[in-house]
Amino acid sequence: MATDEGKNIFAAIATSVDDFFARKYYRIGLFVGTRPCTSLLLSLIFMLACVGGFSQFNSESRADKLWIPQGTRAQDDEAAFTKYFPPGSRFMNILVEAKTGSVLDKPALLEAVKLHEQIEEASFEGTSLRDICIPQPGSGHPCFISSVLGLWAYNSSTLQADMDPLATLNKAGMTSEDLSRMLGSPSFA
């Protein structure tokens, strides 16, 4: 196609590309139209060859592999978090109410320590609290327990020897948020 017939070079290129594909697709169309069963069989074989790759397909469903970048500090932090707070862990709360007076009076605290000791001694099929608790890093009780009884190491004789448990609690340096978390809605004087 010459450019002097009123067509520019781009039209000539477009026409030649169009003619090339028209010839190729004409041959394919003629083959499919004259041999439909062979065309279907070849299409089926091609599809099966492509689907064969699914046998090598591995699905990842672990959230830590999907959403946490590998080899990063975030992965290390997630491992430390999972160590101390396993996915199957639950937090249990026990609310203690004083029969008379305040829950921070010595008799009520001694009853709470007694209850704690009974829970520690309880066992089911050879499993105790220390076997299933969330470990607490550092010193103190080996289980993660949030209680004012920790000031007396969960020991009734230590609490019994304390002359003024309320003064011990006030000297502990706990914030009002810590006390509210452990005691509910205390009144601060």
ChimeraX attribute file (.defattr): number of C-alpha atoms within 10 A of each C-alpha:
attribute: neighborCount
match mode: 1-to-1
recipient: residues
	/A:1	13
	/A:2	9
	/A:3	11
	/A:4	7
	/A:5	7
	/A:6	8
	/A:7	11
	/A:8	12
	/A:9	11
	/A:10	10
	/A:11	13
	/A:12	14
	/A:13	12
	/A:14	11
	/A:15	12
	/A:16	13
	/A:17	11
	/A:18	11
	/A:19	12
	/A:20	12
	/A:21	11
	/A:22	12
	/A:23	11
	/A:24	10
	/A:25	12
	/A:26	12
	/A:27	12
	/A:28	13
	/A:29	12
	/A:30	11
	/A:31	13
	/A:32	14
	/A:33	11
	/A:34	11
	/A:35	11
	/A:36	12
	/A:37	11
	/A:38	12
	/A:39	15
	/A:40	12
	/A:41	11
	/A:42	12
	/A:43	12
	/A:44	12
	/A:45	12
	/A:46	11
	/A:47	11
	/A:48	11
	/A:49	10
	/A:50	10
	/A:51	10
	/A:52	10
	/A:53	9
	/A:54	8
	/A:55	7
	/A:56	7
	/A:57	8
	/A:58	7
	/A:59	6
	/A:60	9
	/A:61	8
	/A:62	8
	/A:63	8
	/A:64	13
	/A:65	11
	/A:66	10
	/A:67	9
	/A:68	14
	/A:69	11
	/A:70	12
	/A:71	8
	/A:72	9
	/A:73	11
	/A:74	12
	/A:75	16
	/A:76	13
	/A:77	11
	/A:78	12
	/A:79	14
	/A:80	12
	/A:81	12
	/A:82	13
	/A:83	12
	/A:84	15
	/A:85	17
	/A:86	12
	/A:87	9
	/A:88	6
	/A:89	12
	/A:90	10
	/A:91	9
	/A:92	6
	/A:93	9
	/A:94	7
	/A:95	8
	/A:96	13
	/A:97	12
	/A:98	14
	/A:99	9
	/A:100	9
	/A:101	10
	/A:102	12
	/A:103	17
	/A:104	17
	/A:105	14
	/A:106	17
	/A:107	17
	/A:108	18
	/A:109	21
	/A:110	20
	/A:111	15
	/A:112	22
	/A:113	21
	/A:114	15
	/A:115	13
	/A:116	17
	/A:117	14
	/A:118	11
	/A:119	12
	/A:120	12
	/A:121	11
	/A:122	12
	/A:123	13
	/A:124	7
	/A:125	5
	/A:126	7
	/A:127	10
	/A:128	14
	/A:129	14
	/A:130	15
	/A:131	11
	/A:132	10
	/A:133	17
	/A:134	19
	/A:135	16
	/A:136	14
	/A:137	11
	/A:138	7
	/A:139	6
	/A:140	13
	/A:141	14
	/A:142	13
	/A:143	15
	/A:144	16
	/A:145	17
	/A:146	11
	/A:147	13
	/A:148	18
	/A:149	19
	/A:150	13
	/A:151	15
	/A:152	18
	/A:153	14
	/A:154	20
	/A:155	16
	/A:156	19
	/A:157	12
	/A:158	11
	/A:159	21
	/A:160	15
	/A:161	10
	/A:162	14
	/A:163	10
	/A:164	12
	/A:165	18
	/A:166	13
	/A:167	10
	/A:168	14
	/A:169	16
	/A:170	10
	/A:171	9
	/A:172	11
	/A:173	9
	/A:174	12
	/A:175	10
	/A:176	13
	/A:177	11
	/A:178	14
	/A:179	16
	/A:180	14
	/A:181	13
	/A:182	16
	/A:183	16
	/A:184	11
	/A:185	11
	/A:186	11
	/A:187	8
	/A:188	7
	/A:189	3
